[in-house]
Amino acid sequence: MKPFRFTLEAVRTVRKRQEQEAMEVYATAVAARQKALDALHEAERECELAWAMSRERMANGAPAGHLTQVGDYCHLAEEFKKCCAEMVAEAQRKTDLALEKLLAARQAREAVDKFRQRQRDRYKRELAREEQKVLDEIGQQRAPVALGRAESRGGAR
């Protein structure tokens, strides 16, 4: 019998490549999201430091000009924090989209793999049937010979 050959091997190869590409896009999106989260945490830390400096200057009775500058710095730090939070949200959306595409690519590849497995199982069953047929034929060919020998031995006694 011929060796097993999957009829959709080219499709399987394409699906595997699509899944790999989707996985790479997802990994890039996760890395970008982490970078955005790191920037947000840094902005939050900077904002906390700015407000702490503002409270300290107020407590020490700094001149109004200094307090205005520190207040402006605090507001800029808040704006930067909001900008970083928006970047995190956008990175999260991209990560979610990349994950959806990865799952769809994986599902498409798994469907082809499942079909391949069914085709392979069918091939194995057919191979076993063929082997059994050959064994049955060999058994049938030997049975008359063995029967003849048994009769000749039984008649010689």
C-alpha positions in Angstrom: 0.0 0.0 0.0 1.1 3.5 -0.7 2.6 5.6 2.2 0.2 8.1 3.9 -0.1 11.3 2.1 -2.2 14.2 3.4 -4.1 15.8 0.5 -4.2 19.2 2.2 -0.6 19.5 3.3 -0.2 22.8 1.5 -3.2 24.2 3.3 -1.8 22.9 6.6 1.6 24.6 5.9 -0.2 27.9 5.1 -2.3 27.7 8.3 0.8 26.9 10.4 2.6 29.9 8.9 -0.5 32.2 9.5 -0.6 31.0 13.2 3.1 31.7 13.6 2.8 35.2 12.1 -0.3 35.9 14.3 1.7 34.7 17.3 4.6 37.1 16.4 2.1 40.0 16.0 0.6 39.1 19.4 4.0 39.0 21.1 4.8 42.4 19.6 1.5 43.8 20.8 2.1 42.4 24.3 5.6 44.0 24.4 4.2 47.3 23.3 1.4 47.1 25.9 4.1 46.4 28.6 6.1 49.4 27.4 3.1 51.6 27.6 2.3 50.3 31.1 5.9 51.0 32.2 5.5 54.5 30.8 2.2 54.9 32.7 3.8 53.8 36.0 6.7 56.2 35.5 4.2 59.0 34.7 2.2 58.1 37.9 5.4 58.2 39.9 6.4 61.5 38.4 3.0 62.9 39.1 3.1 61.8 42.7 6.5 63.4 43.1 5.3 66.6 41.6 2.3 66.8 44.0 4.5 65.9 46.9 6.9 68.8 45.9 3.9 71.1 45.7 2.7 70.2 49.2 6.2 70.6 50.6 6.6 74.0 49.0 3.3 75.2 50.3 4.1 73.9 53.8 7.4 75.7 53.7 5.8 79.0 52.6 7.4 79.3 49.1 6.8 82.5 47.1 3.7 82.5 44.9 5.7 82.4 41.7 7.3 79.1 42.8 4.0 77.7 43.8 2.6 78.6 40.4 5.5 76.9 38.6 5.1 73.8 40.8 1.4 73.8 40.2 1.9 74.1 36.4 4.4 71.2 36.6 1.8 69.1 38.5 -0.8 69.8 35.8 1.7 68.9 33.1 2.5 65.7 34.9 -1.2 64.9 35.2 -1.7 65.5 31.4 1.3 63.2 30.7 -0.2 60.6 32.9 -3.6 60.8 31.0 -1.7 60.6 27.7 0.1 57.4 29.0 -3.2 55.9 30.1 -4.7 56.5 26.7 -1.6 54.8 25.2 -2.1 51.9 27.5 -5.8 51.6 26.5 -4.8 51.7 22.8 -2.1 49.1 23.3 -4.6 46.9 25.1 -7.0 47.2 22.2 -4.3 46.2 19.8 -3.3 43.3 22.1 -6.9 42.1 22.3 -7.3 42.3 18.5 -4.0 40.4 18.0 -5.1 37.8 20.4 -8.4 37.3 18.5 -6.5 36.9 15.3 -4.1 34.4 16.9 -7.0 32.4 18.3 -8.7 32.4 14.9 -5.5 31.3 13.2 -5.0 28.6 15.8 -8.5 27.4 15.3 -8.1 27.3 11.5 -4.9 25.3 11.9 -6.4 22.9 14.4 -9.3 22.3 12.0 -6.9 21.2 9.3 -4.9 19.1 11.8 -8.1 17.4 12.9 -9.0 16.7 9.3 -5.5 15.3 8.8 -5.8 13.1 11.8 -9.1 11.7 10.6 -7.5 11.1 7.2 -4.6 9.4 8.8 -6.8 7.2 11.0 -8.8 6.2 7.9 -5.5 5.3 6.2 -4.4 3.2 9.2 -7.7 1.3 9.3 -7.5 0.6 5.6 -3.9 -0.5 6.0 -4.9 -2.9 8.8 -7.7 -4.2 6.6 -5.3 -4.9 3.8 -2.8 -6.6 6.1 -5.6 -8.8 7.6 -6.8 -9.7 4.0 -3.2 -10.8 3.2 -3.0 -12.8 6.4 -6.3 -14.4 5.7 -5.2 -15.4 2.2 -2.0 -16.9 3.5 -4.0 -18.8 6.1 -6.4 -20.1 3.5 -3.5 -21.2 1.3 -1.9 -23.1 4.1 -5.1 -24.7 5.6 -5.6 -27.3 2.8 -1.9 -28.2 3.0 -2.1 -28.7 6.7 -5.4 -30.5 6.5 -3.8 -32.9 3.9 -0.9 -33.6 6.2 -3.2 -34.3 9.1 -5.2 -36.7 7.0 -2.2 -38.5 5.8 -0.8 -38.9 9.3 -4.2 -40.1 10.6 -4.6 -42.7 7.8 -1.0 -44.1 8.3 -1.7 -45.3 11.9 
